[in-house]
């Protein structure tokens, strides 16, 4: 709006300029917050096949038995051989299972990696509960070191009440390891340790 003499209103101009600055700052803040907020959303809802983290299994077994398959992938710049000890298991909902992944560092020096993970189909992520997993932190291997890493998990019996899970008979847990560059996240003398796990009876 112009003043009576045809010149812009200085007060209105300042308000518009201030609004633009505030809006720009807000957009910048949201852009930085979007990634962690997205991760929180995925973890809470299982969106995109993101698994859940549980402190314990309440021991309520369901009626359905599903096949859980295990997949392993390694980025080209990480010299590891990484594979599941078993290709698949049959698991009743509510039952706790422990599976192991085998890994070998093929390099002549220490290497470090971090895992990205998800389950498919995507809707199964909300009901796939991990109790222990090597994927929660950076992993380091000395030259030619090998290891066996456990994953302890259960399928929430609540999936039996979910319409979209009614036709699902098979769930795939997939890991992809990527190389970690730069300084170590922890002191060199410290290695990530996992609580001992017992293989399921066959």
N, CA, C and O of each residue as an XYZ file, in Angstrom:
808
protein
N       0.853     -1.199      0.000
C       0.000      0.000      0.000
C       0.882      1.239      0.000
O       1.888      1.279      0.708
N       0.528      2.229     -0.765
C       1.298      3.455     -0.850
C       0.734      4.498      0.109
O      -0.427      4.428      0.514
N       1.591      5.481      0.470
C       1.132      6.619      1.251
C       0.418      7.582      0.313
O       0.378      7.389     -0.902
N      -0.151      8.635      0.923
C      -0.919      9.588      0.121
C      -0.083     10.262     -0.956
O      -0.607     10.656     -1.998
N       1.245     10.398     -0.704
C       2.088     11.052     -1.693
C       2.676     10.080     -2.704
O       3.550     10.447     -3.490
N       2.199      8.842     -2.685
C       2.640      7.867     -3.668
C       3.874      7.090     -3.281
O       4.303      6.223     -4.043
N       4.476      7.365     -2.113
C       5.664      6.651     -1.660
C       5.276      5.441     -0.816
O       4.249      5.481     -0.138
N       6.061      4.371     -0.837
C       5.766      3.190     -0.014
C       5.769      3.537      1.463
O       6.517      4.410      1.903
N       4.911      2.836      2.246
C       4.843      3.015      3.690
C       6.056      2.341      4.323
O       6.174      1.117      4.259
N       6.978      3.124      4.946
C       8.194      2.528      5.512
C       7.902      1.458      6.561
O       8.591      0.439      6.615
N       6.882      1.681      7.395
C       6.555      0.720      8.452
C       6.089     -0.607      7.854
O       6.489     -1.678      8.309
N       5.244     -0.522      6.835
C       4.752     -1.736      6.188
C       5.898     -2.470      5.473
O       5.955     -3.699      5.478
N       6.787     -1.719      4.874
C       7.937     -2.315      4.186
C       8.815     -3.069      5.166
O       9.286     -4.167      4.868
N       9.040     -2.473      6.354
C       9.864     -3.132      7.375
C       9.198     -4.420      7.854
O       9.871     -5.427      8.077
N       7.868     -4.384      8.012
C       7.147     -5.590      8.462
C       7.287     -6.711      7.437
O       7.503     -7.871      7.787
N       7.159     -6.342      6.165
C       7.286     -7.360      5.112
C       8.705     -7.942      5.102
O       8.892     -9.154      4.992
N       9.697     -7.056      5.218
C      11.089     -7.510      5.220
C      11.371     -8.421      6.414
O      12.045     -9.443      6.284
N      10.840     -8.031      7.589
C      11.030     -8.839      8.793
C      10.371    -10.206      8.648
O      10.926    -11.218      9.075
N       9.177    -10.230      8.042
C       8.471    -11.495      7.826
C       9.271    -12.419      6.917
O       9.339    -13.626      7.147
N       9.873    -11.844      5.888
C      10.676    -12.652      4.964
C      11.907    -13.231      5.657
O      12.268    -14.386      5.432
N      12.548    -12.423      6.498
C      13.727    -12.898      7.230
C      13.349    -14.023      8.190
O      14.016    -15.056      8.242
N      12.262    -13.811      8.955
C      11.803    -14.830      9.906
C      11.442    -16.122      9.173
O      11.774    -17.218      9.625
N      10.760    -15.980      8.038
C      10.384    -17.158      7.262
C      11.590    -17.912      6.750
O      11.604    -19.143      6.755
N      12.616    -17.175      6.301
C      13.836    -17.808      5.795
C      14.565    -18.567      6.904
O      15.040    -19.684      6.698
N      14.649    -17.942      8.089
C      15.303    -18.597      9.231
C      14.543    -19.855      9.632
O      15.149    -20.885      9.925
N      13.209    -19.770      9.645
C      12.395    -20.932     10.013
C      12.599    -22.089      9.033
O      12.697    -23.247      9.439
N      12.661    -21.761      7.735
C      12.888    -22.788      6.720
C      14.257    -23.437      6.899
O      14.402    -24.646      6.720
N      15.265    -22.632      7.253
C      16.603    -23.156      7.465
C      16.631    -24.111      8.649
O      17.232    -25.182      8.581
N      15.973    -23.713      9.738
C      15.920    -24.565     10.932
C      15.213    -25.878     10.617
O      15.665    -26.947     11.027
N      14.109    -25.794      9.889
C      13.367    -27.004      9.537
C      14.178    -27.920      8.643
O      14.067    -29.141      8.744
N      15.002    -27.341      7.759
C      15.810    -28.184      6.872
C      16.824    -28.988      7.660
O      17.083    -30.146      7.333
N      17.417    -28.381      8.719
C      18.363    -29.116      9.554
C      17.658    -30.131     10.441
O      18.214    -31.188     10.738
N      16.447    -29.818     10.862
C      15.721    -30.706     11.778
C      15.002    -31.838     11.055
O      14.593    -32.813     11.686
N      14.845    -31.721      9.746
C      14.014    -32.680      9.018
C      14.552    -34.096      9.075
O      13.781    -35.047      9.202
N      15.898    -34.252      8.980
C      16.471    -35.602      8.984
C      16.253    -36.300     10.315
O      15.710    -37.405     10.326
N      16.659    -35.699     11.465
C      16.384    -36.390     12.734
C      14.906    -36.591     13.011
O      14.510    -37.617     13.564
N      14.072    -35.601     12.624
C      12.636    -35.759     12.834
C      12.104    -36.912     11.994
O      11.243    -37.670     12.442
N      12.621    -37.042     10.773
C      12.201    -38.143      9.905
C      12.600    -39.480     10.509
O      11.841    -40.447     10.452
N      13.806    -39.531     11.091
C      14.272    -40.779     11.716
C      13.400    -41.144     12.909
O      13.047    -42.308     13.098
N      13.054    -40.138     13.713
C      12.182    -40.390     14.864
C      10.825    -40.902     14.396
O      10.277    -41.843     14.969
N      10.287    -40.276     13.352
C       9.001    -40.697     12.799
C       9.068    -42.141     12.311
O       8.168    -42.934     12.590
N      10.130    -42.484     11.584
C      10.271    -43.850     11.060
C      10.394    -44.867     12.186
O       9.803    -45.945     12.129
N      11.181    -44.509     13.224
C      11.371    -45.431     14.336
C      10.081    -45.661     15.104
O       9.835    -46.758     15.607
N       9.265    -44.630     15.192
C       8.025    -44.738     15.957
C       6.921    -45.472     15.202
O       6.067    -46.122     15.804
N       6.951    -45.359     13.883
C       5.843    -45.907     13.087
C       6.214    -47.124     12.257
O       5.332    -47.828     11.765
N       7.522    -47.387     12.091
C       7.939    -48.468     11.213
C       7.894    -48.068      9.754
O       7.999    -48.919      8.871
N       7.738    -46.770      9.492
C       7.643    -46.281      8.116
C       8.901    -46.640      7.348
O      10.011    -46.518      7.865
N       8.720    -47.089      6.093
C       9.851    -47.449      5.253
C      10.550    -48.717      5.692
O      11.692    -48.961      5.303
N       9.883    -49.526      6.492
C      10.486    -50.775      6.946
C      11.442    -50.620      8.106
O      12.217    -51.533      8.393
N      11.404    -49.459      8.795
C      12.274    -49.252      9.951
C      11.817    -50.133     11.105
O      10.644    -50.123     11.478
N      12.749    -50.895     11.668
C      12.405    -51.794     12.761
C      12.247    -51.029     14.066
O      12.660    -49.874     14.179
N      11.645    -51.686     15.050
C      11.449    -51.112     16.378
C      12.548    -51.599     17.324
O      13.186    -52.620     17.069
N      12.762    -50.869     18.406
C      13.720    -51.260     19.434
C      12.953    -51.538     20.721
O      12.206    -50.686     21.201
N      13.139    -52.724     21.272
C      12.435    -53.114     22.501
C      13.446    -53.445     23.589
O      14.533    -53.947     23.305
N      13.085    -53.162     24.832
C      13.950    -53.480     25.959
C      13.762    -54.925     26.419
O      14.693    -55.551     26.928
N      12.544    -55.450     26.234
C      12.300    -56.832     26.612
C      11.063    -57.338     25.889
O      10.242    -56.566     25.393
N      10.957    -58.657     25.846
C       9.793    -59.307     25.273
C       8.830    -59.632     26.411
O       9.216    -60.273     27.389
N       7.603    -59.199     26.289
C       6.630    -59.425     27.356
C       6.160    -60.875     27.417
O       5.432    -61.250     28.336
N       6.568    -61.694     26.447
C       6.275    -63.120     26.499
C       4.885    -63.508     26.058
O       4.429    -64.610     26.362
N       4.199    -62.631     25.348
C       2.857    -62.951     24.861
C       2.958    -63.523     23.453
O       3.184    -62.791     22.490
N       2.788    -64.832     23.344
C       2.904    -65.480     22.048
C       1.588    -65.425     21.290
O       0.506    -65.515     21.871
N       1.710    -65.276     19.989
C       0.543    -65.234     19.135
C       0.266    -66.589     18.507
O       0.761    -67.621     18.960
N      -0.541    -66.560     17.448
C      -0.963    -67.796     16.793
C      -0.270    -68.034     15.457
O      -0.180    -69.172     14.998
N       0.216    -66.974     14.835
C       0.766    -67.112     13.486
C       2.255    -67.457     13.509
O       2.978    -67.072     14.427
N       2.697    -68.181     12.495
C       4.112    -68.465     12.278
C       4.499    -67.918     10.914
O       3.874    -68.239      9.903
N       5.532    -67.093     10.896
C       5.991    -66.472      9.664
C       7.424    -66.885      9.364
O       8.164    -67.281     10.265
N       7.805    -66.793      8.118
C       9.188    -67.023      7.712
C       9.927    -65.692      7.742
O       9.466    -64.705      7.168
N      11.079    -65.667      8.415
C      11.922    -64.477      8.440
C      13.200    -64.794      7.686
O      13.941    -65.698      8.070
N      13.461    -64.065      6.623
C      14.659    -64.247      5.812
C      15.684    -63.168      6.151
O      15.330    -62.094      6.637
N      16.966    -63.467      5.888
C      18.050    -62.569      6.268
C      18.909    -62.243      5.048
O      19.333    -63.128      4.306
N      19.149    -60.958      4.868
C      19.876    -60.464      3.711
C      21.072    -59.646      4.184
O      20.996    -58.974      5.213
N      22.190    -59.698      3.433
C      23.397    -58.971      3.822
C      24.036    -58.340      2.594
O      24.158    -58.981      1.550
N      24.443    -57.080      2.723
C      25.076    -56.343      1.632
C      26.221    -55.502      2.187
O      26.180    -55.056      3.334
N      27.241    -55.291      1.358
C      28.393    -54.493      1.762
C      28.729    -53.524      0.635
O      28.760    -53.909     -0.534
N      28.980    -52.269      0.988
C      29.370    -51.263      0.000
C      30.718    -51.631     -0.614
O      31.530    -52.309      0.015
N      30.949    -51.183     -1.833
C      32.160    -51.561     -2.564
C      33.445    -51.101     -1.881
O      34.479    -51.759     -1.997
N      33.387    -49.982     -1.173
C      34.608    -49.453     -0.559
C      34.875    -50.008      0.836
O      35.779    -49.534      1.523
N      34.105    -50.998      1.261
C      34.323    -51.644      2.559
C      34.728    -53.100      2.313
O      33.897    -53.893      1.870
N      35.983    -53.473      2.587
C      36.488    -54.813      2.263
C      36.074    -55.873      3.284
O      36.925    -56.481      3.933
N      34.792    -56.087      3.421
C      34.276    -57.085      4.340
C      33.521    -58.167      3.589
O      32.882    -57.912      2.568
N      33.608    -59.383      4.119
C      32.679    -60.446      3.724
C      31.666    -60.571      4.851
O      32.026    -60.823      6.000
N      30.410    -60.394      4.513
C      29.353    -60.272      5.519
C      28.150    -61.084      5.056
O      27.623    -60.864      3.966
N      27.719    -62.029      5.900
C      26.625    -62.909      5.490
C      25.906    -63.482      6.710
O      26.505    -63.624      7.776
N      24.629    -63.810      6.556
C      23.899    -64.425      7.671
C      24.316    -65.882      7.836
O      24.646    -66.562      6.865
N      24.296    -66.344      9.070
C      24.646    -67.739      9.343
C      23.584    -68.686      8.786
O      23.886    -69.806      8.374
N      22.348    -68.222      8.782
C      21.251    -69.010      8.226
C      20.433    -68.120      7.302
O      20.289    -66.921      7.540
N      19.905    -68.719      6.251
C      19.173    -67.924      5.260
C      17.793    -67.508      5.751
O      17.306    -66.436      5.391
N      17.159    -68.344      6.568
C      15.802    -68.032      7.034
C      15.450    -68.910      8.219
O      16.075    -69.945      8.450
N      14.444    -68.486      8.965
C      13.899    -69.278     10.066
C      12.379    -69.138     10.046
O      11.843    -68.194      9.465
N      11.700    -70.071     10.676
C      10.265    -69.964     10.923
C      10.085    -69.489     12.349
O      10.677    -70.042     13.275
N       9.262    -68.458     12.528
C       9.146    -67.849     13.846
C       7.694    -67.551     14.171
O       6.972    -66.949     13.375
N       7.281    -67.981     15.351
C       5.941    -67.683     15.836
C       5.915    -66.289     16.430
O       6.870    -65.886     17.094
N       4.862    -65.556     16.212
C       4.765    -64.207     16.760
C       4.878    -64.253     18.287
O       4.282    -65.108     18.941
N       5.648    -63.322     18.836
C       5.871    -63.265     20.277
C       7.047    -64.084     20.748
O       7.475    -63.938     21.893
N       7.589    -64.951     19.893
C       8.723    -65.796     20.272
C      10.022    -65.068     19.978
O      10.176    -64.485     18.905
N      10.968    -65.095     20.928
C      12.265    -64.445     20.739
C      13.205    -65.358     19.969
O      13.303    -66.550     20.260
N      13.892    -64.795     18.992
C      14.853    -65.559     18.185
C      16.205    -64.860     18.203
O      16.282    -63.638     18.329
N      17.269    -65.647     18.075
C      18.620    -65.131     17.951
C      19.249    -65.708     16.687
O      19.316    -66.925     16.512
N      19.698    -64.835     15.827
C      20.417    -65.267     14.625
C      21.766    -64.565     14.605
O      21.945    -63.520     15.229
N      22.712    -65.152     13.879
C      24.057    -64.598     13.826
C      24.428    -64.214     12.400
O      24.066    -64.885     11.433
N      25.156    -63.121     12.306
C      25.759    -62.709     11.035
C      27.269    -62.889     11.149
O      27.873    -62.475     12.138
N      27.878    -63.506     10.138
C      29.321    -63.696     10.103
C      29.965    -62.568      9.299
O      29.443    -62.149      8.266
N      31.103    -62.085      9.788
C      31.804    -61.008      9.100
C      33.309    -61.254      9.149
O      33.836    -61.736     10.152
N      33.986    -60.924      8.071
C      35.449    -61.030      7.988
C      35.980    -59.761      7.336
O      35.476    -59.322      6.302
N      37.006    -59.177      7.954
C      37.704    -58.045      7.359
C      38.770    -58.593      6.411
O      39.714    -59.242      6.861
N      38.639    -58.347      5.125
C      39.561    -58.871      4.126
C      40.787    -57.981      3.924
O      41.682    -58.328      3.153
N      40.834    -56.850      4.599
C      41.927    -55.892      4.416
C      43.096    -56.191      5.353
O      42.959    -56.925      6.332
N      44.255    -55.598      5.025
C      45.455    -55.744      5.845
C      45.557    -54.659      6.908
O      46.625    -54.445      7.481
N      44.464    -53.984      7.167
C      44.449    -52.912      8.157
C      43.066    -52.860      8.800
O      42.119    -53.476      8.311
N      42.964    -52.118      9.899
C      41.671    -51.981     10.568
C      40.685    -51.243      9.671
O      41.045    -50.286      8.986
N      39.459    -51.696      9.685
C      38.397    -51.021      8.947
C      37.188    -50.863      9.854
O      37.013    -51.597     10.827
N      36.351    -49.877      9.506
C      35.173    -49.589     10.312
C      33.950    -49.473      9.413
O      34.032    -49.000      8.280
N      32.823    -49.913      9.940
C      31.596    -49.848      9.163
C      30.395    -49.580     10.041
O      30.424    -49.799     11.252
N      29.347    -49.104      9.414
C      28.076    -48.886     10.106
C      26.972    -49.426      9.209
O      27.034    -49.298      7.986
N      25.976    -50.024      9.819
C      24.937    -50.713      9.061
C      23.669    -49.880      8.945
O      23.212    -49.267      9.910
N      23.119    -49.876      7.749
C      21.749    -49.414      7.534
C      20.886    -50.664      7.455
O      21.349    -51.711      7.001
N      19.642    -50.565      7.890
C      18.827    -51.770      7.960
C      17.357    -51.437      7.765
O      16.916    -50.315      8.012
N      16.616    -52.429      7.320
C      15.170    -52.298      7.230
C      14.570    -53.675      7.018
O      15.288    -54.648      6.787
N      13.269    -53.747      7.097
C      12.583    -54.995      6.802
C      11.593    -54.752      5.675
O      11.129    -53.632      5.459
N      11.286    -55.815      4.970
C      10.253    -55.739      3.939
C       9.327    -56.941      4.098
O       9.769    -58.022      4.485
N       8.032    -56.749      3.797
C       7.406    -55.518      3.319
C       7.456    -54.402      4.364
O       7.620    -54.651      5.559
N       7.311    -53.166      3.880
C       7.479    -52.002      4.750
C       6.589    -52.027      5.986
O       7.018    -51.626      7.068
N       5.358    -52.494      5.833
C       4.419    -52.442      6.957
C       4.830    -53.362      8.102
O       4.320    -53.236      9.216
N       5.754    -54.289      7.832
C       6.208    -55.195      8.887
C       7.131    -54.504      9.873
O       7.343    -55.010     10.975
N       7.693    -53.338      9.494
C       8.624    -52.647     10.376
C       8.035    -52.282     11.719
O       8.747    -52.264     12.723
N       6.750    -51.992     11.756
C       6.104    -51.595     13.008
C       5.982    -52.748     13.985
O       5.693    -52.526     15.161
N       6.197    -53.985     13.522
C       5.994    -55.163     14.371
C       7.270    -56.000     14.537
O       7.250    -57.054     15.173
N       8.369    -55.523     13.962
C       9.649    -56.219     14.066
C      10.460    -55.562     15.172
O      10.980    -54.462     14.987
N      10.574    -56.226     16.323
C      11.187    -55.640     17.516
C      12.561    -56.244     17.785
O      12.697    -57.452     17.976
N      13.582    -55.379     17.796
C      14.943    -55.824     18.089
C      15.260    -55.618     19.568
O      15.002    -54.555     20.132
N      15.820    -56.652     20.177
C      16.270    -56.581     21.562
C      17.771    -56.300     21.630
O      18.236    -55.651     22.567
N      18.526    -56.781     20.651
C      19.969    -56.550     20.571
C      20.381    -56.641     19.118
O      19.866    -57.466     18.364
N      21.335    -55.767     18.723
C      21.734    -55.741     17.323
C      23.056    -55.003     17.169
O      23.285    -53.997     17.840
N      23.926    -55.494     16.293
C      25.185    -54.831     15.978
C      24.965    -53.545     15.188
O      25.888    -52.747     15.029
N      23.749    -53.345     14.695
C      23.459    -52.194     13.829
C      23.282    -50.900     14.604
O      23.153    -49.838     13.995
N      23.271    -50.959     15.921
C      23.020    -49.756     16.702
C      24.261    -48.883     16.888
O      24.162    -47.779     17.424
N      25.432    -49.365     16.449
C      26.653    -48.590     16.657
C      27.686    -48.939     15.584
O      27.540    -49.915     14.849
N      28.723    -48.120     15.516
C      29.827    -48.337     14.580
C      30.575    -49.615     14.962
O      30.796    -49.878     16.144
N      30.963    -50.403     13.964
C      31.690    -51.643     14.202
C      33.090    -51.542     13.608
O      33.276    -50.987     12.525
N      34.075    -52.085     14.327
C      35.461    -52.046     13.873
C      36.055    -53.443     13.866
O      35.795    -54.247     14.761
N      36.845    -53.718     12.860
C      37.520    -55.005     12.745
C      38.993    -54.767     12.457
O      39.339    -53.947     11.606
N      39.869    -55.489     13.169
C      41.293    -55.434     12.878
C      41.575    -56.161     11.571
O      40.685    -56.789     10.997
N      42.808    -56.075     11.105
C      43.193    -56.721      9.853
C      42.870    -58.215      9.892
O      43.332    -58.935     10.777
N      42.080    -58.667      8.935
C      41.700    -60.074      8.768
C      40.943    -60.646      9.979
O      40.845    -61.864     10.132
N      40.424    -59.787     10.811
C      39.647    -60.254     11.960
C      38.275    -60.742     11.495
O      37.677    -60.180     10.577
N      37.795    -61.787     12.142
C      36.448    -62.288     11.869
C      35.622    -62.226     13.142
O      36.170    -62.196     14.244
N      34.317    -62.206     12.992
C      33.431    -62.116     14.146
C      32.077    -62.701     13.791
O      31.731    -62.869     12.622
N      31.326    -63.005     14.833
C      29.929    -63.406     14.684
C      29.095    -62.452     15.525
O      29.297    -62.334     16.734
N      28.165    -61.782     14.883
C      27.361    -60.774     15.560
C      25.910    -61.233     15.659
O      25.300    -61.574     14.645
N      25.352    -61.244     16.867
C      23.966    -61.696     17.039
C      22.939    -60.589     16.817
O      23.199    -59.407     17.045
N      21.789    -61.011     16.374
C      20.609    -60.153     16.323
C      19.520    -60.881     17.104
O      19.173    -62.018     16.787
N      18.991    -60.226     18.113
C      17.950    -60.817     18.955
C      16.659    -60.030     18.721
O      16.646    -58.806     18.852
N      15.591    -60.719     18.379
C      14.379    -60.004     17.983
C      13.140    -60.870     18.196
O      13.237    -62.066     18.470
N      11.980    -60.241     18.063
C      10.713    -60.966     18.060
C       9.714    -60.209     17.217
O       9.875    -59.013     16.975
N       8.693    -60.895     16.775
C       7.613    -60.290     16.009
C       6.448    -60.021     16.955
O       5.958    -60.933     17.621
N       6.015    -58.786     17.009
C       4.924    -58.395     17.894
C       3.630    -59.117     17.478
O       3.213    -59.012     16.325
N       2.995    -59.842     18.401
C       1.734    -60.519     18.066
C       0.643    -59.561     17.579
O      -0.339    -60.001     16.980
N       0.803    -58.263     17.828
C      -0.190    -57.291     17.374
C      -0.313    -57.270     15.854
O      -1.308    -56.783     15.316
N       0.691    -57.794     15.163
C       0.611    -57.818     13.698
C      -0.561    -58.659     13.211
O      -1.033    -58.482     12.088
N      -1.035    -59.580     14.062
C      -2.148    -60.448     13.683
C      -3.457    -59.673     13.573
O      -4.413    -60.146     12.959
N      -3.497    -58.488     14.168
C      -4.700    -57.655     14.106
C      -4.610    -56.583     13.025
O      -5.542    -55.802     12.836
N      -3.485    -56.551     12.322
C      -3.275    -55.554     11.282
C      -3.703    -56.114      9.928
O      -3.169    -57.120      9.461
N      -4.660    -55.456      9.318
C      -5.227    -55.952      8.060
C      -4.179    -56.083      6.963
O      -4.198    -57.041      6.190
N      -3.259    -55.112      6.896
C      -2.258    -55.131      5.840
C      -1.242    -56.254      6.011
O      -0.509    -56.573      5.075
N      -1.190    -56.865      7.214
C      -0.273    -57.976      7.455
C      -0.951    -59.327      7.265
O      -0.307    -60.370      7.386
N      -2.242    -59.313      6.970
C      -2.984    -60.559      6.881
C      -2.468    -61.507      5.826
O      -2.499    -62.722      6.020
N      -1.989    -60.974      4.698
C      -1.527    -61.813      3.602
C      -0.020    -62.025      3.627
O       0.517    -62.738      2.780
N       0.673    -61.410      4.596
C       2.135    -61.504      4.653
C       2.548    -62.790      5.358
O       2.195    -63.018      6.515
N       3.291    -63.616      4.654
C       3.770    -64.875      5.232
C       5.281    -64.867      5.405
O       5.837    -65.756      6.051
N       5.954    -63.863      4.829
C       7.419    -63.829      4.839
C       7.904    -62.403      5.046
O       7.411    -61.468      4.414
N       8.878    -62.246      5.941
C       9.487    -60.948      6.222
C      10.988    -61.073      5.984
O      11.601    -62.063      6.383
N      11.576    -60.080      5.341
C      13.021    -60.085      5.091
C      13.693    -58.976      5.887
O      13.326    -57.806      5.779
N      14.685    -59.361      6.689
C      15.509    -58.410      7.424
C      16.778    -58.185      6.619
O      17.526    -59.126      6.357
N      17.021    -56.943      6.228
C      18.143    -56.643      5.340
C      19.110    -55.661      5.990
O      18.699    -54.664      6.582
N      20.418    -55.964      5.867
C      21.472    -55.085      6.356
C      22.372    -54.678      5.200
O      22.672    -55.486      4.322
N      22.794    -53.434      5.206
C      23.791    -52.943      4.251
C      24.857    -52.200      5.046
O      24.562    -51.215      5.722
N      26.102    -52.677      4.962
C      27.199    -52.043      5.684
C      27.915    -51.038      4.786
O      28.181    -51.307      3.615
N      28.221    -49.873      5.360
C      28.930    -48.820      4.655
C      30.201    -48.466      5.420
O      30.229    -48.513      6.650
N      31.244    -48.116      4.687
C      32.518    -47.761      5.308
C      32.387    -46.466      6.079
O      31.677    -45.550      5.663
N      33.082    -46.393      7.214
C      33.152    -45.174      8.020
C      34.521    -44.553      7.801
O      35.542    -45.204      8.022
N      34.550    -43.320      7.377
C      35.792    -42.603      7.140
C      36.057    -41.637      8.282
O      35.170    -41.347      9.086
N      37.286    -41.144      8.344
C      37.611    -40.134      9.339
C      37.959    -40.744     10.684
O      38.107    -41.960     10.799
N      38.093    -39.893     11.714
C      38.490    -40.367     13.047
C      37.443    -41.285     13.661
O      36.251    -41.170     13.377
N      37.908    -42.191     14.502
C      37.013    -43.128     15.161
C      36.063    -42.406     16.091
O      36.398    -41.372     16.669
N      34.861    -42.972     16.229
C      33.850    -42.362     17.089
C      34.128    -42.617     18.557
O      33.631    -41.891     19.418
N      34.927    -43.656     18.856
C      35.269    -43.986     20.236
C      36.772    -44.115     20.344
O      37.476    -44.123     19.334
N      37.267    -44.216     21.567
C      38.704    -44.349     21.777
C      39.220    -45.614     21.105
O      38.507    -46.617     21.073
N      40.458    -45.598     20.559
C      40.979    -46.753     19.833
C      41.019    -48.030     20.647
O      40.930    -49.121     20.083
N      41.154    -47.920     21.969
C      41.239    -49.110     22.801
C      39.879    -49.723     23.102
O      39.800    -50.787     23.715
N      38.817    -49.064     22.678
C      37.470    -49.529     22.996
C      36.833    -50.150     21.774
O      36.915    -49.588     20.682
N      36.195    -51.309     21.938
C      35.470    -51.944     20.856
C      34.036    -52.147     21.276
O      33.734    -52.383     22.445
N      33.168    -52.049     20.304
C      31.760    -52.287     20.594
C      31.577    -53.740     21.006
O      32.025    -54.646     20.303
N      30.929    -53.966     22.126
C      30.709    -55.330     22.582
C      29.224    -55.621     22.612
O      28.390    -54.739     22.818
N      28.929    -56.876     22.401
C      27.528    -57.309     22.413
C      27.361    -58.358     23.496
O      28.262    -59.160     23.742
N      26.217    -58.347     24.136
C      25.947    -59.329     25.169
C      25.909    -60.712     24.556
O      25.421    -60.870     23.437
N      26.417    -61.733     25.265
C      26.395    -63.090     24.732
C      24.985    -63.499     24.370
O      24.025    -63.160     25.062
N      24.873    -64.225     23.286
C      23.581    -64.688     22.827
C      23.630    -66.179     22.583
O      24.680    -66.724     22.242
N      22.513    -66.835     22.754
C      22.423    -68.277     22.593
C      21.692    -68.591     21.317
O      20.613    -68.055     21.066
N      22.267    -69.457     20.503
C      21.624    -69.853     19.268
C      20.345    -70.629     19.572
O      20.296    -71.403     20.528
N      19.307    -70.422     18.754
C      18.072    -71.176     18.970
C      18.279    -72.651     18.694
O      19.086    -73.025     17.843
N      17.557    -73.477     19.405
C      17.645    -74.915     19.180
C      17.039    -75.257     17.832
O      16.033    -74.679     17.422
N      17.663    -76.202     17.152
C      17.170    -76.641     15.856
C      16.581    -78.030     15.947
O      16.112    -78.569     14.945
